[in-house]
Amino acid sequence: MHLVPAERAGRRIIDGNRVCQAIEAIGEPEAVRAWADRFSLLADPGRLALLLALHRAGPLAVSDLAVATGMNDPAVSQALRLLRTAEVVVGEKQGRIVRYRVTDSVVLELLRQVT
């Protein structure tokens, strides 16, 4: 029971070995928060649709993403802004057109599992 934090040590424990394995599996709170944040980005159907489109079709512009997903341009732009801030996608300017692509390797792997 060496992994049980002191503030939880007085609680009833049935299987100390498994409790330690569970604590080890959970890992650091910061890592859990990072995963939760990633999953929250994917939990929105609009953002997930955008990410799936970008993953499968490659770099796309806002207007093309709007047509592909059935969203309007402002909603696509807003979702992409959030995904850019989270460093999940990047926009690459080609003349007057900005095309977006997924760059987060973990999100890419999750998208591969979905498709």
Biopython code that builds the backbone (N, CA, C, O; Angstrom):
import numpy as np
from Bio.PDB.StructureBuilder import StructureBuilder

atoms = [
    (1, "MET", "N", (0.821, -1.182, 0.000)),
    (1, "MET", "CA", (0.000, 0.000, 0.000)),
    (1, "MET", "C", (0.868, 1.250, 0.000)),
    (1, "MET", "O", (0.485, 2.298, 0.519)),
    (2, "HIS", "N", (2.022, 1.114, -0.583)),
    (2, "HIS", "CA", (2.987, 2.205, -0.593)),
    (2, "HIS", "C", (2.562, 3.387, -1.453)),
    (2, "HIS", "O", (3.109, 4.478, -1.292)),
    (3, "LEU", "N", (1.596, 3.207, -2.371)),
    (3, "LEU", "CA", (1.173, 4.303, -3.246)),
    (3, "LEU", "C", (-0.030, 5.074, -2.717)),
    (3, "LEU", "O", (-0.386, 6.114, -3.271)),
    (4, "VAL", "N", (-0.652, 4.590, -1.671)),
    (4, "VAL", "CA", (-1.831, 5.260, -1.126)),
    (4, "VAL", "C", (-1.389, 6.558, -0.446)),
    (4, "VAL", "O", (-0.564, 6.532, 0.468)),
    (5, "PRO", "N", (-1.939, 7.693, -0.893)),
    (5, "PRO", "CA", (-1.580, 8.971, -0.267)),
    (5, "PRO", "C", (-1.965, 8.972, 1.214)),
    (5, "PRO", "O", (-2.920, 8.309, 1.620)),
    (6, "ALA", "N", (-1.225, 9.707, 1.994)),
    (6, "ALA", "CA", (-1.430, 9.740, 3.443)),
    (6, "ALA", "C", (-2.858, 10.123, 3.813)),
    (6, "ALA", "O", (-3.419, 9.580, 4.764)),
    (7, "GLU", "N", (-3.453, 11.061, 3.063)),
    (7, "GLU", "CA", (-4.808, 11.511, 3.405)),
    (7, "GLU", "C", (-5.871, 10.434, 3.143)),
    (7, "GLU", "O", (-7.011, 10.572, 3.587)),
    (8, "ARG", "N", (-5.502, 9.362, 2.424)),
    (8, "ARG", "CA", (-6.447, 8.260, 2.169)),
    (8, "ARG", "C", (-6.062, 6.978, 2.896)),
    (8, "ARG", "O", (-6.773, 5.978, 2.799)),
    (9, "ALA", "N", (-4.970, 6.993, 3.609)),
    (9, "ALA", "CA", (-4.437, 5.773, 4.234)),
    (9, "ALA", "C", (-5.369, 5.193, 5.296)),
    (9, "ALA", "O", (-5.327, 3.986, 5.535)),
    (10, "GLY", "N", (-6.198, 5.994, 5.933)),
    (10, "GLY", "CA", (-7.077, 5.508, 6.984)),
    (10, "GLY", "C", (-8.369, 4.889, 6.476)),
    (10, "GLY", "O", (-9.165, 4.391, 7.272)),
    (11, "ARG", "N", (-8.592, 4.910, 5.182)),
    (11, "ARG", "CA", (-9.825, 4.353, 4.621)),
    (11, "ARG", "C", (-9.755, 2.828, 4.550)),
    (11, "ARG", "O", (-8.673, 2.241, 4.537)),
    (12, "ARG", "N", (-10.913, 2.212, 4.506)),
    (12, "ARG", "CA", (-11.000, 0.759, 4.411)),
    (12, "ARG", "C", (-10.509, 0.310, 3.041)),
    (12, "ARG", "O", (-10.955, 0.833, 2.020)),
    (13, "ILE", "N", (-9.602, -0.647, 3.011)),
    (13, "ILE", "CA", (-9.045, -1.185, 1.777)),
    (13, "ILE", "C", (-9.246, -2.694, 1.778)),
    (13, "ILE", "O", (-8.896, -3.364, 2.750)),
    (14, "ILE", "N", (-9.799, -3.229, 0.714)),
    (14, "ILE", "CA", (-10.030, -4.664, 0.581)),
    (14, "ILE", "C", (-8.797, -5.349, 0.004)),
    (14, "ILE", "O", (-8.320, -6.343, 0.552)),
    (15, "ASP", "N", (-8.282, -4.818, -1.103)),
    (15, "ASP", "CA", (-7.154, -5.441, -1.795)),
    (15, "ASP", "C", (-6.079, -4.383, -2.042)),
    (15, "ASP", "O", (-6.098, -3.685, -3.056)),
    (16, "GLY", "N", (-5.158, -4.280, -1.114)),
    (16, "GLY", "CA", (-4.115, -3.257, -1.164)),
    (16, "GLY", "C", (-3.284, -3.290, -2.432)),
    (16, "GLY", "O", (-2.925, -2.242, -2.968)),
    (17, "ASN", "N", (-2.973, -4.493, -2.918)),
    (17, "ASN", "CA", (-2.188, -4.616, -4.154)),
    (17, "ASN", "C", (-2.908, -3.977, -5.333)),
    (17, "ASN", "O", (-2.314, -3.226, -6.106)),
    (18, "ARG", "N", (-4.183, -4.283, -5.459)),
    (18, "ARG", "CA", (-4.956, -3.743, -6.580)),
    (18, "ARG", "C", (-5.176, -2.237, -6.438)),
    (18, "ARG", "O", (-5.222, -1.514, -7.433)),
    (19, "VAL", "N", (-5.311, -1.774, -5.211)),
    (19, "VAL", "CA", (-5.425, -0.333, -4.995)),
    (19, "VAL", "C", (-4.166, 0.354, -5.494)),
    (19, "VAL", "O", (-4.251, 1.376, -6.175)),
    (20, "CYS", "N", (-3.019, -0.181, -5.173)),
    (20, "CYS", "CA", (-1.752, 0.402, -5.641)),
    (20, "CYS", "C", (-1.642, 0.330, -7.162)),
    (20, "CYS", "O", (-1.170, 1.276, -7.792)),
    (21, "GLN", "N", (-2.070, -0.780, -7.757)),
    (21, "GLN", "CA", (-2.060, -0.895, -9.218)),
    (21, "GLN", "C", (-2.987, 0.150, -9.841)),
    (21, "GLN", "O", (-2.648, 0.760, -10.855)),
    (22, "ALA", "N", (-4.153, 0.353, -9.232)),
    (22, "ALA", "CA", (-5.094, 1.343, -9.749)),
    (22, "ALA", "C", (-4.520, 2.754, -9.653)),
    (22, "ALA", "O", (-4.643, 3.543, -10.589)),
    (23, "ILE", "N", (-3.895, 3.067, -8.526)),
    (23, "ILE", "CA", (-3.277, 4.390, -8.350)),
    (23, "ILE", "C", (-2.184, 4.594, -9.381)),
    (23, "ILE", "O", (-2.063, 5.673, -9.961)),
    (24, "GLU", "N", (-1.386, 3.558, -9.609)),
    (24, "GLU", "CA", (-0.319, 3.642, -10.607)),
    (24, "GLU", "C", (-0.896, 3.821, -12.011)),
    (24, "GLU", "O", (-0.367, 4.590, -12.812)),
    (25, "ALA", "N", (-1.989, 3.104, -12.303)),
    (25, "ALA", "CA", (-2.618, 3.200, -13.620)),
    (25, "ALA", "C", (-3.193, 4.588, -13.866)),
    (25, "ALA", "O", (-3.119, 5.098, -14.984)),
    (26, "ILE", "N", (-3.759, 5.198, -12.848)),
    (26, "ILE", "CA", (-4.330, 6.544, -12.982)),
    (26, "ILE", "C", (-3.235, 7.559, -13.285)),
    (26, "ILE", "O", (-3.426, 8.444, -14.120)),
    (27, "GLY", "N", (-2.106, 7.443, -12.625)),
    (27, "GLY", "CA", (-0.988, 8.339, -12.890)),
    (27, "GLY", "C", (-1.153, 9.701, -12.244)),
    (27, "GLY", "O", (-1.920, 9.874, -11.297)),
    (28, "GLU", "N", (-0.426, 10.647, -12.769)),
    (28, "GLU", "CA", (-0.408, 12.000, -12.229)),
    (28, "GLU", "C", (-1.704, 12.740, -12.557)),
    (28, "GLU", "O", (-2.238, 12.586, -13.655)),
    (29, "PRO", "N", (-2.211, 13.533, -11.632)),
    (29, "PRO", "CA", (-3.443, 14.293, -11.877)),
    (29, "PRO", "C", (-3.353, 15.197, -13.110)),
    (29, "PRO", "O", (-4.352, 15.394, -13.802)),
    (30, "GLU", "N", (-2.182, 15.743, -13.389)),
    (30, "GLU", "CA", (-2.027, 16.614, -14.558)),
    (30, "GLU", "C", (-2.240, 15.828, -15.850)),
    (30, "GLU", "O", (-2.838, 16.337, -16.798)),
    (31, "ALA", "N", (-1.754, 14.595, -15.886)),
    (31, "ALA", "CA", (-1.929, 13.754, -17.072)),
    (31, "ALA", "C", (-3.399, 13.382, -17.251)),
    (31, "ALA", "O", (-3.906, 13.364, -18.372)),
    (32, "VAL", "N", (-4.075, 13.088, -16.154)),
    (32, "VAL", "CA", (-5.507, 12.771, -16.219)),
    (32, "VAL", "C", (-6.269, 13.981, -16.735)),
    (32, "VAL", "O", (-7.165, 13.839, -17.567)),
    (33, "ARG", "N", (-5.926, 15.167, -16.253)),
    (33, "ARG", "CA", (-6.579, 16.401, -16.706)),
    (33, "ARG", "C", (-6.344, 16.611, -18.198)),
    (33, "ARG", "O", (-7.263, 17.006, -18.916)),
    (34, "ALA", "N", (-5.120, 16.350, -18.678)),
    (34, "ALA", "CA", (-4.810, 16.520, -20.101)),
    (34, "ALA", "C", (-5.656, 15.577, -20.955)),
    (34, "ALA", "O", (-6.162, 15.978, -22.003)),
    (35, "TRP", "N", (-5.812, 14.328, -20.513)),
    (35, "TRP", "CA", (-6.657, 13.379, -21.240)),
    (35, "TRP", "C", (-8.114, 13.822, -21.217)),
    (35, "TRP", "O", (-8.800, 13.754, -22.237)),
    (36, "ALA", "N", (-8.588, 14.275, -20.066)),
    (36, "ALA", "CA", (-9.975, 14.736, -19.957)),
    (36, "ALA", "C", (-10.212, 15.919, -20.893)),
    (36, "ALA", "O", (-11.258, 16.006, -21.537)),
    (37, "ASP", "N", (-9.243, 16.825, -20.968)),
    (37, "ASP", "CA", (-9.366, 17.972, -21.870)),
    (37, "ASP", "C", (-9.429, 17.515, -23.330)),
    (37, "ASP", "O", (-10.223, 18.031, -24.117)),
    (38, "ARG", "N", (-8.582, 16.542, -23.681)),
    (38, "ARG", "CA", (-8.589, 16.016, -25.041)),
    (38, "ARG", "C", (-9.946, 15.387, -25.372)),
    (38, "ARG", "O", (-10.530, 15.637, -26.427)),
    (39, "PHE", "N", (-10.422, 14.571, -24.443)),
    (39, "PHE", "CA", (-11.711, 13.920, -24.673)),
    (39, "PHE", "C", (-12.844, 14.940, -24.752)),
    (39, "PHE", "O", (-13.798, 14.740, -25.505)),
    (40, "SER", "N", (-12.756, 16.027, -23.990)),
    (40, "SER", "CA", (-13.810, 17.035, -24.064)),
    (40, "SER", "C", (-13.825, 17.707, -25.437)),
    (40, "SER", "O", (-14.890, 18.088, -25.923)),
    (41, "LEU", "N", (-12.666, 17.856, -26.062)),
    (41, "LEU", "CA", (-12.616, 18.397, -27.421)),
    (41, "LEU", "C", (-13.324, 17.464, -28.393)),
    (41, "LEU", "O", (-14.002, 17.918, -29.315)),
    (42, "LEU", "N", (-13.168, 16.170, -28.187)),
    (42, "LEU", "CA", (-13.769, 15.182, -29.075)),
    (42, "LEU", "C", (-15.236, 14.920, -28.754)),
    (42, "LEU", "O", (-15.952, 14.337, -29.569)),
    (43, "ALA", "N", (-15.691, 15.343, -27.579)),
    (43, "ALA", "CA", (-17.053, 15.051, -27.142)),
    (43, "ALA", "C", (-18.105, 15.874, -27.879)),
    (43, "ALA", "O", (-19.277, 15.497, -27.891)),
    (44, "ASP", "N", (-17.717, 16.972, -28.482)),
    (44, "ASP", "CA", (-18.659, 17.803, -29.225)),
    (44, "ASP", "C", (-18.815, 17.236, -30.638)),
    (44, "ASP", "O", (-17.819, 17.087, -31.346)),
    (45, "PRO", "N", (-20.042, 16.917, -31.064)),
    (45, "PRO", "CA", (-20.241, 16.320, -32.386)),
    (45, "PRO", "C", (-19.703, 17.172, -33.537)),
    (45, "PRO", "O", (-19.169, 16.633, -34.506)),
    (46, "GLY", "N", (-19.839, 18.481, -33.440)),
    (46, "GLY", "CA", (-19.331, 19.351, -34.499)),
    (46, "GLY", "C", (-17.821, 19.293, -34.608)),
    (46, "GLY", "O", (-17.274, 19.139, -35.700)),
    (47, "ARG", "N", (-17.149, 19.416, -33.470)),
    (47, "ARG", "CA", (-15.681, 19.349, -33.491)),
    (47, "ARG", "C", (-15.207, 17.979, -33.948)),
    (47, "ARG", "O", (-14.245, 17.870, -34.708)),
    (48, "LEU", "N", (-15.885, 16.932, -33.482)),
    (48, "LEU", "CA", (-15.489, 15.580, -33.907)),
    (48, "LEU", "C", (-15.679, 15.419, -35.409)),
    (48, "LEU", "O", (-14.828, 14.832, -36.079)),
    (49, "ALA", "N", (-16.777, 15.929, -35.946)),
    (49, "ALA", "CA", (-17.000, 15.857, -37.395)),
    (49, "ALA", "C", (-15.895, 16.592, -38.153)),
    (49, "ALA", "O", (-15.407, 16.098, -39.170)),
    (50, "LEU", "N", (-15.503, 17.762, -37.667)),
    (50, "LEU", "CA", (-14.419, 18.508, -38.308)),
    (50, "LEU", "C", (-13.127, 17.713, -38.281)),
    (50, "LEU", "O", (-12.430, 17.616, -39.291)),
    (51, "LEU", "N", (-12.809, 17.146, -37.129)),
    (51, "LEU", "CA", (-11.566, 16.381, -36.997)),
    (51, "LEU", "C", (-11.580, 15.140, -37.879)),
    (51, "LEU", "O", (-10.566, 14.800, -38.489)),
    (52, "LEU", "N", (-12.721, 14.463, -37.950)),
    (52, "LEU", "CA", (-12.816, 13.287, -38.820)),
    (52, "LEU", "C", (-12.638, 13.675, -40.281)),
    (52, "LEU", "O", (-11.954, 12.984, -41.036)),
    (53, "ALA", "N", (-13.260, 14.789, -40.678)),
    (53, "ALA", "CA", (-13.114, 15.262, -42.061)),
    (53, "ALA", "C", (-11.666, 15.597, -42.371)),
    (53, "ALA", "O", (-11.142, 15.209, -43.415)),
    (54, "LEU", "N", (-11.026, 16.312, -41.473)),
    (54, "LEU", "CA", (-9.622, 16.680, -41.688)),
    (54, "LEU", "C", (-8.721, 15.456, -41.694)),
    (54, "LEU", "O", (-7.776, 15.373, -42.479)),
    (55, "HIS", "N", (-9.014, 14.520, -40.826)),
    (55, "HIS", "CA", (-8.202, 13.298, -40.751)),
    (55, "HIS", "C", (-8.303, 12.482, -42.039)),
    (55, "HIS", "O", (-7.294, 12.015, -42.567)),
    (56, "ARG", "N", (-9.529, 12.315, -42.538)),
    (56, "ARG", "CA", (-9.739, 11.446, -43.702)),
    (56, "ARG", "C", (-9.485, 12.145, -45.039)),
    (56, "ARG", "O", (-9.015, 11.507, -45.980)),
    (57, "ALA", "N", (-9.788, 13.444, -45.141)),
    (57, "ALA", "CA", (-9.696, 14.139, -46.424)),
    (57, "ALA", "C", (-8.439, 14.994, -46.555)),
    (57, "ALA", "O", (-8.097, 15.423, -47.657)),
    (58, "GLY", "N", (-7.754, 15.245, -45.451)),
    (58, "GLY", "CA", (-6.571, 16.084, -45.510)),
    (58, "GLY", "C", (-6.920, 17.543, -45.293)),
    (58, "GLY", "O", (-8.049, 17.859, -44.918)),
    (59, "PRO", "N", (-5.974, 18.435, -45.523)),
    (59, "PRO", "CA", (-6.184, 19.858, -45.254)),
    (59, "PRO", "C", (-7.377, 20.426, -46.014)),
    (59, "PRO", "O", (-7.520, 20.227, -47.220)),
    (60, "LEU", "N", (-8.238, 21.143, -45.272)),
    (60, "LEU", "CA", (-9.429, 21.746, -45.859)),
    (60, "LEU", "C", (-9.615, 23.169, -45.343)),
    (60, "LEU", "O", (-9.199, 23.501, -44.233)),
    (61, "ALA", "N", (-10.244, 23.999, -46.165)),
    (61, "ALA", "CA", (-10.567, 25.377, -45.806)),
    (61, "ALA", "C", (-11.892, 25.408, -45.041)),
    (61, "ALA", "O", (-12.665, 24.451, -45.082)),
    (62, "VAL", "N", (-12.142, 26.512, -44.348)),
    (62, "VAL", "CA", (-13.347, 26.677, -43.541)),
    (62, "VAL", "C", (-14.607, 26.419, -44.364)),
    (62, "VAL", "O", (-15.478, 25.662, -43.936)),
    (63, "SER", "N", (-14.712, 27.032, -45.524)),
    (63, "SER", "CA", (-15.929, 26.879, -46.327)),
    (63, "SER", "C", (-16.132, 25.429, -46.765)),
    (63, "SER", "O", (-17.264, 24.947, -46.795)),
    (64, "ASP", "N", (-15.060, 24.736, -47.102)),
    (64, "ASP", "CA", (-15.166, 23.327, -47.486)),
    (64, "ASP", "C", (-15.582, 22.469, -46.293)),
    (64, "ASP", "O", (-16.378, 21.541, -46.434)),
    (65, "LEU", "N", (-15.041, 22.782, -45.130)),
    (65, "LEU", "CA", (-15.427, 22.056, -43.918)),
    (65, "LEU", "C", (-16.894, 22.301, -43.581)),
    (65, "LEU", "O", (-17.592, 21.397, -43.121)),
    (66, "ALA", "N", (-17.354, 23.525, -43.810)),
    (66, "ALA", "CA", (-18.758, 23.852, -43.541)),
    (66, "ALA", "C", (-19.676, 23.016, -44.426)),
    (66, "ALA", "O", (-20.678, 22.480, -43.953)),
    (67, "VAL", "N", (-19.340, 22.905, -45.691)),
    (67, "VAL", "CA", (-20.155, 22.105, -46.607)),
    (67, "VAL", "C", (-20.096, 20.630, -46.208)),
    (67, "VAL", "O", (-21.126, 19.956, -46.178)),
    (68, "ALA", "N", (-18.910, 20.130, -45.905)),
    (68, "ALA", "CA", (-18.738, 18.714, -45.570)),
    (68, "ALA", "C", (-19.479, 18.324, -44.295)),
    (68, "ALA", "O", (-20.033, 17.228, -44.210)),
    (69, "THR", "N", (-19.492, 19.212, -43.308)),
    (69, "THR", "CA", (-20.079, 18.876, -42.007)),
    (69, "THR", "C", (-21.523, 19.334, -41.844)),
    (69, "THR", "O", (-22.215, 18.884, -40.931)),
    (70, "GLY", "N", (-21.988, 20.233, -42.729)),
    (70, "GLY", "CA", (-23.324, 20.790, -42.585)),
    (70, "GLY", "C", (-23.395, 21.919, -41.579)),
    (70, "GLY", "O", (-24.483, 22.387, -41.243)),
    (71, "MET", "N", (-22.242, 22.364, -41.093)),
    (71, "MET", "CA", (-22.186, 23.489, -40.163)),
    (71, "MET", "C", (-22.104, 24.783, -40.977)),
    (71, "MET", "O", (-21.815, 24.753, -42.173)),
    (72, "ASN", "N", (-22.361, 25.917, -40.321)),
    (72, "ASN", "CA", (-22.161, 27.187, -41.025)),
    (72, "ASN", "C", (-20.721, 27.664, -40.804)),
    (72, "ASN", "O", (-20.041, 27.227, -39.876)),
    (73, "ASP", "N", (-20.282, 28.559, -41.670)),
    (73, "ASP", "CA", (-18.888, 29.027, -41.619)),
    (73, "ASP", "C", (-18.482, 29.569, -40.246)),
    (73, "ASP", "O", (-17.414, 29.208, -39.752)),
    (74, "PRO", "N", (-19.308, 30.436, -39.602)),
    (74, "PRO", "CA", (-18.895, 30.946, -38.292)),
    (74, "PRO", "C", (-18.738, 29.840, -37.239)),
    (74, "PRO", "O", (-17.835, 29.904, -36.405)),
    (75, "ALA", "N", (-19.604, 28.841, -37.276)),
    (75, "ALA", "CA", (-19.489, 27.734, -36.313)),
    (75, "ALA", "C", (-18.212, 26.941, -36.555)),
    (75, "ALA", "O", (-17.545, 26.530, -35.605)),
    (76, "VAL", "N", (-17.870, 26.723, -37.823)),
    (76, "VAL", "CA", (-16.626, 26.026, -38.161)),
    (76, "VAL", "C", (-15.431, 26.842, -37.677)),
    (76, "VAL", "O", (-14.510, 26.296, -37.070)),
    (77, "SER", "N", (-15.444, 28.137, -37.943)),
    (77, "SER", "CA", (-14.339, 29.005, -37.523)),
    (77, "SER", "C", (-14.172, 28.994, -36.012)),
    (77, "SER", "O", (-13.054, 28.933, -35.500)),
    (78, "GLN", "N", (-15.290, 29.054, -35.307)),
    (78, "GLN", "CA", (-15.230, 29.043, -33.840)),
    (78, "GLN", "C", (-14.654, 27.717, -33.329)),
    (78, "GLN", "O", (-13.811, 27.710, -32.433)),
    (79, "ALA", "N", (-15.104, 26.617, -33.891)),
    (79, "ALA", "CA", (-14.595, 25.305, -33.477)),
    (79, "ALA", "C", (-13.107, 25.174, -33.796)),
    (79, "ALA", "O", (-12.337, 24.656, -32.987)),
    (80, "LEU", "N", (-12.710, 25.642, -34.969)),
    (80, "LEU", "CA", (-11.290, 25.578, -35.344)),
    (80, "LEU", "C", (-10.430, 26.455, -34.441)),
    (80, "LEU", "O", (-9.291, 26.104, -34.133)),
    (81, "ARG", "N", (-10.966, 27.582, -34.022)),
    (81, "ARG", "CA", (-10.229, 28.460, -33.102)),
    (81, "ARG", "C", (-9.930, 27.704, -31.807)),
    (81, "ARG", "O", (-8.814, 27.747, -31.290)),
    (82, "LEU", "N", (-10.942, 27.017, -31.299)),
    (82, "LEU", "CA", (-10.757, 26.233, -30.076)),
    (82, "LEU", "C", (-9.741, 25.111, -30.299)),
    (82, "LEU", "O", (-8.881, 24.879, -29.450)),
    (83, "LEU", "N", (-9.833, 24.426, -31.415)),
    (83, "LEU", "CA", (-8.906, 23.334, -31.718)),
    (83, "LEU", "C", (-7.485, 23.849, -31.946)),
    (83, "LEU", "O", (-6.516, 23.171, -31.605)),
    (84, "ARG", "N", (-7.361, 25.038, -32.518)),
    (84, "ARG", "CA", (-6.025, 25.651, -32.679)),
    (84, "ARG", "C", (-5.437, 26.010, -31.326)),
    (84, "ARG", "O", (-4.262, 25.752, -31.066)),
    (85, "THR", "N", (-6.250, 26.605, -30.464)),
    (85, "THR", "CA", (-5.791, 26.989, -29.128)),
    (85, "THR", "C", (-5.309, 25.769, -28.354)),
    (85, "THR", "O", (-4.333, 25.841, -27.607)),
    (86, "ALA", "N", (-6.002, 24.649, -28.539)),
    (86, "ALA", "CA", (-5.613, 23.398, -27.876)),
    (86, "ALA", "C", (-4.458, 22.708, -28.597)),
    (86, "ALA", "O", (-4.004, 21.647, -28.168)),
    (87, "GLU", "N", (-3.983, 23.302, -29.682)),
    (87, "GLU", "CA", (-2.873, 22.775, -30.486)),
    (87, "GLU", "C", (-3.179, 21.406, -31.077)),
    (87, "GLU", "O", (-2.306, 20.543, -31.176)),
    (88, "VAL", "N", (-4.444, 21.225, -31.470)),
    (88, "VAL", "CA", (-4.865, 19.985, -32.114)),
    (88, "VAL", "C", (-4.795, 20.128, -33.634)),
    (88, "VAL", "O", (-4.487, 19.170, -34.341)),
    (89, "VAL", "N", (-5.084, 21.330, -34.127)),
    (89, "VAL", "CA", (-4.997, 21.607, -35.559)),
    (89, "VAL", "C", (-4.133, 22.840, -35.786)),
    (89, "VAL", "O", (-3.925, 23.653, -34.886)),
    (90, "VAL", "N", (-3.641, 22.956, -37.009)),
    (90, "VAL", "CA", (-2.945, 24.178, -37.439)),
    (90, "VAL", "C", (-3.537, 24.602, -38.777)),
    (90, "VAL", "O", (-4.006, 23.782, -39.565)),
    (91, "GLY", "N", (-3.499, 25.895, -39.001)),
    (91, "GLY", "CA", (-3.924, 26.444, -40.280)),
    (91, "GLY", "C", (-2.700, 26.844, -41.072)),
    (91, "GLY", "O", (-1.783, 27.478, -40.550)),
    (92, "GLU", "N", (-2.697, 26.469, -42.331)),
    (92, "GLU", "CA", (-1.578, 26.816, -43.204)),
    (92, "GLU", "C", (-2.118, 27.663, -44.345)),
    (92, "GLU", "O", (-2.977, 27.236, -45.117)),
    (93, "LYS", "N", (-1.589, 28.873, -44.425)),
    (93, "LYS", "CA", (-2.064, 29.825, -45.423)),
    (93, "LYS", "C", (-1.420, 29.526, -46.774)),
    (93, "LYS", "O", (-0.206, 29.361, -46.888)),
    (94, "GLN", "N", (-2.271, 29.464, -47.787)),
    (94, "GLN", "CA", (-1.822, 29.267, -49.165)),
    (94, "GLN", "C", (-2.487, 30.355, -49.991)),
    (94, "GLN", "O", (-3.622, 30.202, -50.441)),
    (95, "GLY", "N", (-1.773, 31.451, -50.186)),
    (95, "GLY", "CA", (-2.375, 32.623, -50.821)),
    (95, "GLY", "C", (-3.385, 33.225, -49.865)),
    (95, "GLY", "O", (-3.044, 33.575, -48.735)),
    (96, "ARG", "N", (-4.632, 33.349, -50.313)),
    (96, "ARG", "CA", (-5.683, 33.909, -49.457)),
    (96, "ARG", "C", (-6.464, 32.826, -48.705)),
    (96, "ARG", "O", (-7.333, 33.134, -47.889)),
    (97, "ILE", "N", (-6.155, 31.584, -48.978)),
    (97, "ILE", "CA", (-6.880, 30.460, -48.394)),
    (97, "ILE", "C", (-6.083, 29.866, -47.224)),
    (97, "ILE", "O", (-4.871, 29.674, -47.318)),
    (98, "VAL", "N", (-6.783, 29.582, -46.130)),
    (98, "VAL", "CA", (-6.174, 28.892, -44.995)),
    (98, "VAL", "C", (-6.772, 27.497, -44.943)),
    (98, "VAL", "O", (-7.985, 27.323, -44.835)),
    (99, "ARG", "N", (-5.896, 26.512, -45.022)),
    (99, "ARG", "CA", (-6.333, 25.122, -44.924)),
    (99, "ARG", "C", (-5.866, 24.563, -43.586)),
    (99, "ARG", "O", (-4.741, 24.809, -43.151)),
    (100, "TYR", "N", (-6.745, 23.812, -42.949)),
    (100, "TYR", "CA", (-6.467, 23.276, -41.618)),
    (100, "TYR", "C", (-6.159, 21.790, -41.702)),
    (100, "TYR", "O", (-6.671, 21.070, -42.559)),
    (101, "ARG", "N", (-5.297, 21.353, -40.777)),
    (101, "ARG", "CA", (-4.989, 19.923, -40.677)),
    (101, "ARG", "C", (-4.760, 19.564, -39.218)),
    (101, "ARG", "O", (-4.397, 20.410, -38.401)),
    (102, "VAL", "N", (-4.977, 18.305, -38.911)),
    (102, "VAL", "CA", (-4.782, 17.800, -37.548)),
    (102, "VAL", "C", (-3.294, 17.550, -37.337)),
    (102, "VAL", "O", (-2.634, 16.923, -38.166)),
    (103, "THR", "N", (-2.770, 18.053, -36.207)),
    (103, "THR", "CA", (-1.341, 17.870, -35.926)),
    (103, "THR", "C", (-1.074, 17.121, -34.624)),
    (103, "THR", "O", (0.036, 16.632, -34.415)),
    (104, "ASP", "N", (-2.053, 17.024, -33.761)),
    (104, "ASP", "CA", (-1.855, 16.355, -32.476)),
    (104, "ASP", "C", (-1.795, 14.846, -32.702)),
    (104, "ASP", "O", (-2.778, 14.245, -33.136)),
    (105, "SER", "N", (-0.660, 14.238, -32.412)),
    (105, "SER", "CA", (-0.464, 12.817, -32.700)),
    (105, "SER", "C", (-1.397, 11.920, -31.888)),
    (105, "SER", "O", (-1.826, 10.877, -32.382)),
    (106, "VAL", "N", (-1.712, 12.299, -30.675)),
    (106, "VAL", "CA", (-2.619, 11.497, -29.850)),
    (106, "VAL", "C", (-4.031, 11.549, -30.421)),
    (106, "VAL", "O", (-4.705, 10.522, -30.505)),
    (107, "VAL", "N", (-4.475, 12.722, -30.808)),
    (107, "VAL", "CA", (-5.806, 12.854, -31.404)),
    (107, "VAL", "C", (-5.857, 12.096, -32.729)),
    (107, "VAL", "O", (-6.859, 11.450, -33.037)),
    (108, "LEU", "N", (-4.792, 12.171, -33.506)),
    (108, "LEU", "CA", (-4.741, 11.416, -34.767)),
    (108, "LEU", "C", (-4.902, 9.928, -34.502)),
    (108, "LEU", "O", (-5.643, 9.251, -35.215)),
    (109, "GLU", "N", (-4.228, 9.416, -33.502)),
    (109, "GLU", "CA", (-4.349, 7.996, -33.163)),
    (109, "GLU", "C", (-5.771, 7.659, -32.723)),
    (109, "GLU", "O", (-6.297, 6.613, -33.100)),
    (110, "LEU", "N", (-6.396, 8.523, -31.937)),
    (110, "LEU", "CA", (-7.783, 8.294, -31.531)),
    (110, "LEU", "C", (-8.716, 8.297, -32.742)),
    (110, "LEU", "O", (-9.636, 7.483, -32.821)),
    (111, "LEU", "N", (-8.480, 9.208, -33.683)),
    (111, "LEU", "CA", (-9.298, 9.268, -34.895)),
    (111, "LEU", "C", (-9.111, 8.011, -35.745)),
    (111, "LEU", "O", (-10.060, 7.531, -36.366)),
    (112, "ARG", "N", (-7.901, 7.486, -35.772)),
    (112, "ARG", "CA", (-7.665, 6.218, -36.516)),
    (112, "ARG", "C", (-8.491, 5.088, -35.913)),
    (112, "ARG", "O", (-8.985, 4.221, -36.634)),
    (113, "GLN", "N", (-8.640, 5.099, -34.597)),
    (113, "GLN", "CA", (-9.420, 4.068, -33.929)),
    (113, "GLN", "C", (-10.912, 4.198, -34.231)),
    (113, "GLN", "O", (-11.636, 3.202, -34.216)),
    (114, "VAL", "N", (-11.369, 5.406, -34.503)),
    (114, "VAL", "CA", (-12.786, 5.660, -34.753)),
    (114, "VAL", "C", (-13.148, 5.299, -36.196)),
    (114, "VAL", "O", (-14.249, 4.813, -36.458)),
    (115, "THR", "N", (-12.243, 5.532, -37.114)),
    (115, "THR", "CA", (-12.560, 5.332, -38.540)),
    (115, "THR", "C", (-12.046, 4.027, -39.068)),
    (115, "THR", "O", (-12.235, 3.721, -40.246)),
]
sb = StructureBuilder()
sb.init_structure("model")
sb.init_model(0)
sb.init_chain("A")
sb.init_seg("    ")
for serial, (resi, resn, name, xyz) in enumerate(atoms, 1):
    if name == "N":
        sb.init_residue(resn, " ", resi, " ")
    sb.init_atom(name, np.array(xyz, "f"), 0.0, 1.0, " ", f" {name:<3s}", serial, name[0])
structure = sb.get_structure()
